[in-house]
Amino acid sequence: MASPAVSDQKPVNSQEILQADGISDLHQKLSHESDTDDLDDTFDDYVTVFEDAGTLCKVKVLYEGPRKCHCCINWVEEYPEDVKESIEEQSESKRHAILVRMKKNHGEGKPLVLDSVVVQNLHLKNLLGEVFRDYVGITTNLKKLVFRPPFHEFFYAWDHFSELCKSQSDIVVKNYARLLRKVLSAELAETIFTSADLARNGVITFEYLWTIFKPGIDVYSSQDGHDRIYKLTSTGISMTFSGQRCFSVNVQYVDFDGNAFGWATTSLPIFDFSGTKSVTDLGVFPAVLHPNVEELKRELSTRGKKFKDLQQDPYHYAGYQGLATDVEDNRFNVDGRIIIDPSAYHFFNAKKRAPLMHINLSIPLTSIQVNDDRHHFDDSSSDGDSSSSRHKHRRDSEDPIMVHQPMAPPHPAPGPSGFGSNFTSPPFPPHPQGPPPPGPLPYGSPGFGPPPMMNPGPGMNPGLGPAPPLGFGFGPARPRRSGFPAPPVPRMKLPNPNASRQATFYVDPISEVRWNEDAFESLLLAEDYKKLILAFVQSQVQNKDSFDDVIEGKGRGIIMLLEGTPGVGKTLTAEAVADKLRRPLYAISGGELGTSAQQLESALNTILEIAAKWDAVLLLDECDVFLEKRSMDNLKRNGTVAVFLRLLEYYRGVLFMTTNRVDRIDPAFQSRIHLTIEYPRLTGEVRRQIWARFLEGFCPESRIEASELEELARVEANGREIKNLVKTAQLLAKHESKPLTVEHIRTVLRVIKRNAITGE
């Protein structure tokens, strides 16, 4: 086959290769050429050009040219004719100590309004460094410091700034300082005059709220009658979802997270109001304006010490009478005993646990923005004139951000009442979610064991603004409920010895437990029984780690089964033993443990661990369903019984179980129960003693003779029924304003024993 003739083909120019729009274009150019004999030379030229890339020791500057498309930049060699050096970068501008930037006002009022003041003089920078020494966010050796209206930082420090200006001994520095003060006076004069006039009359307007809330001051607030002082960090204005303006007072306080003390934050709202309002009627105001601020600080100092002392032990058993808030933000009244255990509370509510900031009193709490590196819309249409600009308060973080979109028209700035980028959510903390179901909790796991204590910090008084009058703990179950979104207030987050209801409790109503050590002696139980029960429990408490099974950790607890008909004193025995030993009583019923094996294992394992940690007397009341004999036709119940058996073997504390169906207990439980006590039915003599004790305890003024007690003792009733009869008869006697007599009890008995309608 003859070779193709290529000698007459046109050679490919290397410049055309460089002008090709990519490899595919280059291949297309070459494919149209007939002179394939020069292809090798062409590619050699192409390779040579790229081998020479970057070898010239020079800099070539390219400039952005006219747009050819929306996505790419067209680079050209010619300097743009419409680009000039910034006026601030010109040498003549740099020589000035201060630059005042004025912008067009597109609304009503003056045609020009102040945008910002730029400080360039070194002497002024040093002076301002002294003025704003307690602020963060300002570096005085920057090339330029930029301050913007309404100049909050200068308003708060005006007296200090003016004093420094007057006290300068160097005439040069003094002249520079006077110059800056003159510029700022033009902007702040009206604000200073108006705020002083409002202060003299003890009132404030919504627009001037920011003038009384200087960052770093103590702020007073109250909730549910509990006073509180916070440390102010910043303020700001936001919009609620209903379109109402809200002034947010952002504050700090010292809290405890179960491991250490630290700064916690919250926001206190002041909603928009018209006209003037007394400062002390705001609900949130500077603490110095409180009429009894010194006495208040002493009271809060006492509370703070109490709050700190409550954290010294892994848990604290206490009395409480007052309001509490559970983890679902339901408020309820408590009149009883609680367990204060912040580490356990935070362990079970990890998702609600906000991290605390390290306490360092040398770190300033406030910040100001002095850099010039942000883009923002010219929203002067909402400013009006310079006067309204001075009064308008808005955080830098609320300024709308301009998104650069070349070749697209600019977006107009949203109006002050619109829901554009100026809209922010209300200043409330997010609504907390409920805690996840508790899972198995190994004792000593992180966040649950005894916390490593850390003091609030040197010089920190835990009773003033920083110390929360609240704590974390567990309190009585089944209280009244009402919706209430509880922000951080003076309370304690605590864990429930009786039903493990986790809640927050106020510190002030917490008191020492009033033990009823006579309750055990008052038990109408054979002395041998009482002696044996007390010996078992006391020996277990004092020597709980001295005995171990072949398997480590097994069989360290003591289990007692109290068996008998209702109302004979089984539950009262456990309660009396707990008070005798001065130990918490953790009482639960079988219905609180769930119905499946998984629910039972999760709930019971957690309960056993908590009870062991608190050295509590654990009472499983009416637990027949878990003690019942297993059968071949009920595998679900068999599973719950098996789980119950296994967990009880590893319990390390004192456990009371009550039942009134001992004949149906599974044989496997017999070997795990250390002591079974059968409570006989009440005899006439025992019933007489019960009547006498209730009458003496509830109605010391009653007029019931000994012969009448014998009559009452013949009534077939258990201890619980006798208590209810005495209580009902007493109410009837009080209604008649008479002392309690046997006739009142007879009336109640007639109603109970007979048909309440016919009386037969």
C-alpha positions in Angstrom: 0.0 0.0 0.0 1.3 3.5 -1.0 2.1 5.9 1.7 0.0 9.1 1.8 1.5 12.2 0.4 2.1 14.8 3.1 4.8 17.0 1.6 2.3 19.5 0.2 0.3 20.0 3.3 0.2 23.4 5.1 2.3 23.4 8.4 0.5 24.2 11.6 1.5 27.5 13.3 2.5 27.2 17.0 0.6 30.5 17.8 -2.6 28.8 16.6 -1.9 26.0 19.0 -1.6 28.4 21.9 -4.8 30.2 20.9 -6.7 26.9 20.8 -9.5 26.8 23.4 -8.3 23.5 24.9 -7.0 20.1 23.8 -10.2 19.2 21.9 -10.0 22.4 19.9 -6.4 21.7 19.2 -7.2 18.3 17.9 -9.9 19.8 15.7 -7.4 22.3 14.2 -4.9 19.6 13.4 -7.5 17.3 11.9 -8.3 19.8 9.2 -4.7 20.2 8.1 -3.5 18.2 5.1 0.2 18.5 5.8 0.6 15.6 8.3 4.3 15.6 7.5 4.7 18.7 9.8 2.7 17.2 12.7 5.8 16.1 14.6 7.3 19.6 14.2 4.1 21.2 15.4 3.9 19.1 18.6 7.6 19.8 19.2 6.8 23.6 19.1 3.8 23.0 21.4 5.9 21.1 23.9 8.7 23.7 23.8 6.4 26.5 24.7 5.1 24.7 27.8 8.6 23.7 28.8 9.5 27.5 28.8 6.5 28.3 31.2 7.6 30.2 34.3 11.2 30.7 33.2 11.0 34.5 32.8 12.0 36.2 36.1 9.3 39.0 36.0 5.9 39.7 37.4 3.0 40.3 35.1 -0.1 41.9 36.6 -3.5 41.2 35.1 -6.7 43.2 35.8 -10.4 42.3 35.9 -11.9 43.4 32.6 -15.4 43.6 31.2 -17.6 40.6 31.9 -18.0 38.0 29.2 -20.2 35.7 31.3 -21.7 35.4 34.8 -19.4 32.8 36.1 -15.9 33.7 35.0 -13.6 36.7 35.4 -12.1 38.2 32.2 -8.5 39.0 32.9 -6.9 41.8 30.8 -3.5 43.7 30.7 -5.0 47.2 30.8 -5.5 49.0 34.1 -9.2 49.7 34.6 -9.9 53.3 33.8 -12.8 53.5 36.4 -10.7 52.3 39.3 -9.1 54.9 41.6 -7.2 54.7 44.8 -9.4 54.8 47.9 -9.5 58.3 49.4 -8.5 56.8 52.8 -5.4 55.2 51.3 -4.1 58.5 49.9 -1.3 60.0 51.9 -3.2 63.2 52.6 -6.0 61.3 54.4 -3.6 59.2 56.3 -2.0 62.3 57.8 -5.3 63.2 59.7 -5.7 62.0 63.3 -9.4 61.3 62.8 -11.5 60.5 59.8 -15.3 61.1 60.0 -17.3 59.1 57.4 -20.6 60.6 56.4 -23.1 58.6 54.3 -26.2 59.6 52.4 -29.5 59.5 54.2 -32.1 58.0 52.0 -34.9 58.7 54.5 -36.2 61.8 56.1 -34.1 64.3 58.0 -30.6 65.4 57.2 -29.1 64.6 53.8 -26.0 63.1 55.4 -25.6 61.0 58.6 -22.6 59.8 60.4 -21.5 56.3 59.3 -18.3 55.8 61.4 -15.3 57.5 63.0 -11.8 56.3 62.2 -9.0 56.9 64.7 -5.5 56.9 63.1 -3.4 58.9 65.6 -1.1 56.8 67.8 -1.6 59.1 70.9 -5.4 58.7 70.6 -5.0 54.9 70.3 -3.0 54.8 73.5 -5.5 57.0 75.3 -8.4 54.8 74.1 -6.5 51.7 75.3 -6.7 53.1 78.8 -10.4 54.1 78.4 -11.4 50.6 77.2 -9.0 48.6 79.3 -11.8 46.4 80.6 -13.1 45.5 77.2 -12.2 42.7 74.8 -12.2 42.9 71.1 -10.1 46.1 70.8 -6.4 46.2 69.9 -5.1 49.7 70.1 -2.1 49.2 67.8 -4.2 48.4 64.8 -3.7 50.5 61.7 -7.0 52.2 62.4 -9.7 51.9 64.9 -13.3 52.2 63.6 -16.2 53.2 65.9 -19.8 53.3 64.7 -22.9 55.0 66.1 -24.6 55.0 68.5 -21.2 54.8 70.3 -22.4 52.8 73.3 -18.9 52.2 74.5 -18.1 55.9 74.6 -21.4 56.7 76.3 -20.7 54.2 79.1 -17.2 55.5 79.6 -17.9 59.2 78.9 -17.0 60.4 82.4 -13.7 58.4 82.4 -12.9 59.5 78.8 -13.6 63.2 79.6 -11.4 63.0 82.8 -8.5 61.5 80.9 -8.8 64.1 78.2 -8.6 66.9 80.8 -5.8 65.3 82.8 -3.3 64.9 79.9 -0.1 66.8 80.7 1.3 66.6 77.2 -0.3 69.5 75.3 -0.1 67.5 72.0 -1.9 64.6 73.3 -4.4 66.9 75.0 -5.2 68.6 71.7 -5.8 65.3 70.0 -8.0 64.1 72.8 -10.1 67.4 72.7 -10.5 66.9 69.0 -11.9 63.4 69.4 -14.1 64.5 72.3 -15.5 67.3 70.1 -16.4 64.9 67.3 -18.1 62.5 69.7 -19.9 65.2 71.7 -21.8 66.2 68.6 -23.2 62.7 68.4 -23.7 61.9 72.1 -24.7 65.3 73.5 -28.5 64.7 73.1 -28.2 61.1 74.4 -26.3 62.1 77.5 -28.7 65.0 78.2 -31.8 62.9 77.7 -30.5 59.9 79.7 -29.5 62.2 82.6 -33.0 63.7 82.6 -34.7 60.3 82.7 -32.4 59.1 85.5 -33.3 62.2 87.6 -36.9 61.2 87.4 -36.3 57.4 87.9 -37.9 56.5 84.6 -36.8 55.1 81.2 -38.1 54.7 77.7 -37.7 51.6 75.6 -35.4 53.5 73.1 -33.1 54.5 76.0 -33.0 51.1 77.8 -29.4 50.5 76.6 -28.2 53.6 78.5 -28.9 52.0 82.0 -27.5 48.6 81.2 -23.7 49.0 81.0 -21.9 45.7 80.4 -20.3 44.4 83.5 -22.8 45.8 86.0 -24.9 43.7 88.4 -28.5 43.2 87.2 -31.4 42.5 89.5 -34.3 40.2 88.7 -36.9 38.1 90.6 -39.0 35.0 89.9 -41.5 33.4 92.2 -40.5 35.8 94.9 -36.9 34.7 94.9 -34.4 37.6 94.4 -31.5 37.2 92.0 -28.5 39.3 90.9 -26.7 38.5 87.6 -23.6 39.8 85.9 -24.5 41.7 82.7 -22.5 40.7 79.6 -24.4 42.5 76.7 -27.7 43.7 75.5 -29.5 43.6 72.2 -32.9 44.1 70.4 -34.7 41.3 68.7 -38.2 40.6 67.4 -40.6 38.1 68.8 -42.6 35.8 66.4 -45.6 38.1 67.0 -43.6 41.1 65.7 -43.0 42.7 69.1 -39.7 44.3 69.9 -37.8 42.8 72.8 -34.8 44.2 74.6 -32.6 41.2 75.6 -30.5 41.5 78.8 -27.8 38.8 78.4 -26.3 37.8 81.7 -24.0 35.3 83.4 -24.2 33.5 86.7 -22.3 30.8 88.5 -23.7 27.3 88.3 -22.7 23.7 89.1 -22.8 20.9 86.5 -22.2 18.0 88.8 -18.4 18.2 88.4 -17.4 21.8 88.7 -18.6 25.4 89.1 -18.6 27.6 86.0 -20.3 30.5 84.2 -23.8 29.8 82.8 -25.6 32.2 80.6 -29.2 33.3 80.1 -31.2 36.1 78.6 -33.8 38.2 80.5 -36.4 39.9 78.2 -37.9 43.3 78.5 -40.8 43.7 76.0 -41.6 46.9 74.1 -43.5 49.5 76.0 -44.7 53.0 75.1 -43.9 56.2 76.9 -41.8 56.2 80.1 -41.8 53.5 82.8 -40.3 53.4 86.3 -37.0 51.6 86.1 -37.8 49.5 89.2 -41.0 48.3 87.5 -39.1 46.7 84.6 -38.6 43.4 86.4 -35.0 43.6 85.2 -32.9 46.6 86.2 -29.5 47.6 87.5 -29.0 46.1 91.0 -27.7 49.5 92.3 -31.2 50.9 91.9 -32.7 48.3 94.3 -33.9 50.1 97.4 -32.2 47.6 99.8 -29.3 46.5 97.6 -26.8 46.0 100.5 -29.2 43.9 102.6 -30.1 42.0 99.5 -26.5 41.2 98.8 -26.0 39.9 102.3 -29.0 37.6 101.9 -27.8 36.4 98.5 -24.3 35.8 100.0 -25.8 33.6 102.6 -27.8 31.7 99.9 -24.6 31.3 97.8 -22.7 29.8 100.7 -25.6 27.4 101.2 -25.6 26.5 97.5 -21.9 25.8 97.6 -22.1 23.7 100.8 -24.8 21.6 99.2 -22.3 20.5 96.5 -19.6 19.3 98.9 -21.0 15.8 99.2 -22.0 13.3 96.5 -25.6 13.7 97.6 -27.6 15.5 100.3 -30.8 14.3 101.9 -33.0 17.3 102.8 -36.4 18.6 103.6 -38.2 20.9 101.2 -41.4 23.0 101.1 -42.1 25.1 98.0 -42.2 25.1 94.2 -40.3 22.8 92.0 -40.0 22.3 88.2 -39.6 18.9 86.6 -37.6 18.1 83.4 -40.7 18.7 81.3 -41.0 22.2 82.7 -44.1 21.4 84.8 -44.3 23.2 88.1 -45.6 21.6 91.2 -45.6 22.1 95.0 -43.4 19.9 97.2 -43.8 19.4 100.9 -41.5 16.5 101.9 -38.0 15.2 101.5 -35.7 15.4 98.5 -32.3 14.1 97.4 -29.8 16.7 96.1 -27.6 15.0 93.6 -26.4 17.2 90.7 -24.2 14.6 89.2 -27.0 12.1 88.8 -29.4 14.8 87.5 -27.0 15.9 84.8 -26.2 12.2 84.0 -29.9 11.5 83.2 -30.4 14.8 81.4 -27.2 15.1 79.4 -28.9 16.6 76.4 -30.2 19.5 78.4 -26.9 20.1 80.0 -25.4 23.3 78.7 -21.6 23.5 79.1 -20.3 26.0 81.7 -17.5 28.4 81.0 -14.4 28.4 83.1 -14.5 31.0 85.8 -11.7 33.6 85.4 -12.4 36.9 87.0 -9.5 38.5 85.2 -11.2 38.1 81.9 -13.4 41.1 80.9 -17.0 40.4 80.3 -17.7 42.9 77.5 -16.5 43.4 74.0 -16.6 46.1 71.3 -16.2 45.9 67.5 -13.4 48.2 66.1 -12.4 46.6 62.9 -13.4 47.7 59.4 -13.7 44.3 57.7 -17.5 43.9 57.2 -19.9 44.7 54.4 -23.3 46.0 55.2 -26.3 47.5 53.6 -26.8 51.2 53.7 -30.0 50.9 55.8 -30.1 54.6 56.5 -33.7 54.6 55.3 -34.6 53.2 58.7 -32.3 55.6 60.5 -34.0 58.9 59.7 -31.5 61.5 60.7 -28.4 61.5 62.9 -30.6 61.9 66.0 -32.5 58.7 65.3 -29.3 57.0 64.4 -27.9 57.8 67.8 -30.9 56.3 69.5 -31.1 53.2 67.5 -29.6 50.2 69.2 -28.6 47.2 67.3 -25.8 44.6 67.7 -23.3 44.2 64.9 -24.3 40.6 64.6 -27.7 41.8 63.6 -26.5 43.8 60.6 -27.7 42.3 57.3 -24.9 40.6 55.4 -24.5 41.4 51.7 -23.9 38.4 49.5 -21.9 39.4 46.4 -23.5 38.3 43.2 -21.7 39.8 40.2 -23.9 40.9 37.2 -27.0 40.7 39.5 -28.9 43.8 40.8 -28.4 44.5 44.5 -31.1 43.4 46.9 -32.8 46.2 48.8 -32.3 46.2 52.6 -35.3 45.0 54.6 -37.3 47.5 56.5 -37.2 47.8 60.3 -40.5 46.0 60.7 -40.0 43.4 58.0 -39.1 39.7 58.5 -35.9 39.8 56.4 -32.4 39.2 57.6 -33.0 41.6 60.5 -35.5 39.2 62.1 -34.2 37.3 65.0 -36.0 34.8 67.3 -37.1 35.7 70.8 -34.3 35.8 73.4 -35.6 32.7 75.2 -33.5 29.5 75.6 -34.7 26.6 73.5 -37.5 24.6 74.9 -35.8 21.6 76.6 -36.6 18.1 75.5 -37.5 15.3 77.9 -34.7 13.0 79.0 -34.2 9.7 77.3 -35.3 6.6 79.2 -32.6 5.7 81.7 -30.5 2.7 80.8 -28.2 0.5 82.9 -26.0 2.7 85.0 -22.7 1.2 86.2 -21.8 2.7 89.6 -18.8 5.0 89.4 -19.3 5.7 85.7 -18.3 9.2 84.5 -20.8 11.9 85.5 -22.5 9.8 88.1 -20.0 9.1 90.9 -18.9 11.6 93.5 -17.8 14.7 91.7 -14.3 16.2 91.9 -15.1 19.5 93.7 -13.9 22.8 92.3 -14.5 26.1 94.1 -16.2 29.0 92.3 -12.9 30.8 92.1 -10.8 33.3 94.0 -12.7 36.4 95.0 -16.0 35.0 93.8 -18.9 35.3 96.2 -21.2 32.5 95.2 -24.2 34.3 96.8 -24.3 37.3 94.5 -25.2 37.4 90.8 -23.3 34.4 89.9 -24.8 31.9 92.3 -28.0 30.2 91.2 -30.7 29.9 93.8 -31.6 26.5 92.3 -30.3 23.0 92.5 -30.7 19.6 90.8 -32.4 16.7 92.5 -35.2 14.2 93.0 -38.4 14.9 94.7 -41.9 13.6 95.5 -44.0 12.1 92.7 -47.4 12.9 91.2 -47.5 16.6 92.0 -49.9 19.1 90.5 -48.8 20.1 87.0 -49.0 23.3 85.1 -47.1 24.5 82.1 -44.2 26.8 82.8 -41.1 27.4 80.7 -38.6 27.9 83.4 -35.4 29.8 82.5 -32.4 29.6 84.9 -33.5 31.1 88.2 -32.4 30.8 91.9 -33.0 27.1 92.3 -31.2 23.8 92.6 -31.4 20.9 90.1 -31.9 17.9 92.3 -33.0 14.0 91.8 -36.9 11.8 94.2 -36.2 9.4 97.0 -39.8 8.3 96.8 -40.5 8.2 93.0 -37.3 9.5 91.3 -39.0 12.5 89.8 -36.1 14.7 88.6 -36.6 18.4 89.1 -35.1 21.7 90.0 -35.7 23.2 93.5 -35.2 26.6 95.0 -32.3 26.7 97.4 -34.0 28.9 100.1 -36.7 26.4 101.1 -34.2 23.6 101.5 -33.9 22.6 105.1 -32.5 19.8 107.3 -34.5 16.6 107.6 -36.6 16.3 110.7 -36.1 12.7 111.6 -38.9 10.8 113.4 -36.8 8.4 115.5 -39.8 7.5 117.6 -41.6 6.0 114.7 -39.8 2.7 115.0 -40.5 2.4 118.7 -44.2 3.1 118.0 -44.5 0.2 115.6 -47.2 -2.2 117.0 -45.1 -5.2 116.2 -43.7 -7.9 118.5 -40.5 -6.8 120.2 -38.6 -9.8 118.9 -39.6 -8.9 115.3 -38.5 -5.3 115.8 -35.2 -6.3 117.4 -34.4 -8.7 114.6 -35.3 -6.2 111.8 -33.2 -3.5 113.3 -30.2 -5.8 113.9 -30.3 -7.0 110.3 -30.5 -3.5 108.8 -27.9 -1.9 111.2 -25.4 -4.7 110.6 -25.8 -4.4 106.9 -25.3 -0.6 106.9 -22.2 -0.8 109.1 -20.6 -3.9 107.4 -21.9 -3.8 103.8 -18.5 -4.5 102.3 -17.3 -7.1 104.8 -19.1 -10.1 103.1 -18.8 -11.2 99.5 -20.0 -14.2 97.6 -17.8 -16.6 95.7 -18.5 -14.3 92.7 -17.2 -10.8 93.5 -20.0 -8.2 94.0 -22.7 -10.8 94.5 -24.8 -11.2 97.6 -23.6 -8.0 99.4 -27.1 -6.8 100.1 -29.9 -7.8 102.5 -33.4 -8.6 101.3 -36.4 -8.7 103.7 -39.9 -9.8 102.7 -42.8 -8.3 104.7 -45.9 -10.4 104.2 -49.5 -9.7 105.4 -52.9 -8.3 104.7 -53.3 -4.6 103.8 -53.0 -2.1 106.6 -51.1 -4.1 109.1 -47.9 -1.9 109.0 -45.6 -3.4 106.3 -44.9 -0.1 104.5 -44.7 1.7 107.9 -42.0 -0.7 109.0 -39.7 0.3 106.1 -40.4 4.0 106.7 -39.7 3.7 110.4 -36.5 1.8 109.8 -35.2 4.5 107.4 -35.9 7.2 109.9 -34.3 5.2 112.7 -31.1 4.8 110.6 -31.3 8.4 109.3 -31.2 7.1 105.7 -33.3 8.2 102.7 -36.3 6.0 101.8 -36.5 5.1 98.1 -40.0 3.8 97.7 -41.4 2.5 94.4 -44.3 0.3 93.4 -44.3 -2.6 90.9 -46.3 -0.5 88.4 -43.4 2.0 88.0 -40.9 -0.7 86.8 -42.7 -1.5 83.5 -44.3 -4.7 82.1 -41.6 -6.1 79.8 -38.3 -7.7 80.8 -36.4 -4.9 78.9 -38.2 -2.1 80.7 -37.8 -3.9 84.1 -34.1 -4.4 83.6 -33.5 -0.8 82.6 -35.6 0.8 85.3 -34.7 -1.6 88.2 -30.9 -1.5 87.4 -30.9 2.3 87.6 -33.0 2.3 90.8 -30.7 -0.2 92.5 -27.6 1.7 91.6 -29.0 5.1 92.8 -30.3 3.5 96.0 -26.9 2.0 96.7 -25.1 5.3 96.0 -27.4 7.2 98.4 -27.2 4.4 101.1 -31.0 4.5 100.9 -33.5 2.0 102.3 -35.2 0.6 99.2 -38.9 -0.3 99.4 -40.5 -2.3 96.6 -44.1 -2.0 97.5 -46.8 -4.5 96.2 -44.3 -6.4 94.0 -46.4 -9.5 93.7 -46.2 -9.6 89.9 -42.4 -10.0 90.0 -42.5 -12.6 92.8 -45.2 -14.8 91.3 -44.4 -18.4 90.4 -43.3 -19.0 86.8 -45.4 -21.2 84.5 -45.1 -22.8 81.1 -47.9 -20.8 79.5 -46.6 -17.2 80.3 -43.2 -16.7 78.9 -43.4 -12.9 79.2 -43.8 -13.0 83.0 -41.2 -15.7 83.2 -38.7 -13.3 81.6 -39.5 -10.5 84.1 -39.2 -12.8 87.0 -35.8 -14.0 85.8 -34.5 -10.5 85.3 -35.8 -9.6 88.8 -34.0 -12.5 90.4 -30.7 -11.8 88.7 -30.6 -8.1 89.6 -31.5 -8.6 93.2 -28.5 -10.9 93.7 -26.1 -8.0 92.9 -27.8 -5.3 95.0 -25.5 -3.9 97.7 -28.0 -2.2 100.0 -31.1 -2.8 102.2 -34.2 -3.9 100.4 -37.7 -4.3 101.8 -40.4 -6.0 99.6 -44.0 -6.2 100.6 -46.7 -8.7 99.5 -50.0 -10.0 100.6 -49.8 -13.2 98.5 -46.9 -15.0 99.9 -48.3 -18.4 98.9 -47.8 -17.6 95.2 -44.1 -16.6 95.4 -41.7 -18.4 93.1 -39.5 -20.9 95.0 -36.3 -19.3 93.5 -37.0 -16.2 95.7 -36.9 -18.2 98.9 -33.1 -18.7 98.7 -32.6 -15.0 97.9 -34.6 -13.6 100.8 -32.7 -13.2 104.1 -35.6 -12.6 106.3 -39.4 -13.1 105.9 -41.7 -11.5 108.4 -45.4 -12.4 108.5 -47.7 -9.7 109.8 -50.7 -11.3 111.6 -54.2 -9.8 111.4 -54.8 -7.1 114.0 -56.2 -8.3 117.3 -58.7 -6.2 119.4 -55.9 -5.1 121.7 -53.7 -4.0 118.8 -56.7 -2.1 117.3 -57.3 -0.4 120.6 -53.7 0.8 120.7 -53.9 2.1 117.1 -57.1 4.0 117.9 -55.5 5.5 121.0 -52.3 6.6 119.2 -54.2 8.2 116.3 -56.5 10.0 118.6 -53.7 11.3 120.7 -51.6 12.3 117.7 -54.3 13.9 115.6 -56.9 15.0 118.1 -55.3 15.7 121.5 -58.4 17.7 122.5 -60.7 14.7 121.8 -63.2 13.6 124.5 -63.2 9.8 124.2 -63.3 7.7 127.3 -61.4 4.4 127.8 -64.7 2.4 127.7 -65.4 4.0 124.3 -62.0 2.9 123.0 -63.0 -0.6 123.9 -66.1 -0.2 121.7 -64.0 1.1 118.8 -61.5 -1.7 119.1 -64.3 -4.2 118.3 -64.7 -2.6 114.9 -63.1 -4.8 112.2 -60.6 -2.3 110.6 -57.0 -2.3 109.7 -54.5 0.4 110.6 -55.0 2.4 107.4 -58.8 2.3 107.8 -58.6 3.5 111.4 -56.4 6.5 110.4 -59.0 7.4 107.7 -61.9 7.1 110.2 -60.1 9.4 112.7 -59.3 12.0 110.1 -62.9 12.0 108.7 -64.4 12.3 112.1 -62.1 15.1 113.0 -63.1 17.1 109.9 -66.8 16.6 110.9 -66.0 17.8 114.4 -64.2 20.9 113.1 -67.1 21.7 110.8 -69.4 21.7 113.9 -66.7 23.6 115.9 -66.8 21.0 118.6 -64.2 18.7 120.2 -64.0 15.2 118.7 -66.2 12.7 120.5 -67.1 9.1 119.9 -70.4 10.2 118.4 -68.6 11.8 115.5 -66.8 8.5 114.9 -70.1 6.6 115.1 -71.6 8.9 112.5 -68.7 8.2 110.1 -69.0 4.5 110.8 -72.8 4.5 110.1 -72.1 6.2 106.7 -69.3 3.9 105.8 -70.9 0.6 107.0 -74.4 1.5 105.7 -75.9 2.7 102.4 -75.0 6.4 102.3 -78.3 7.4 100.6 -80.9 5.4 102.5 -79.0 5.2 105.8 -80.1 1.5 106.2 
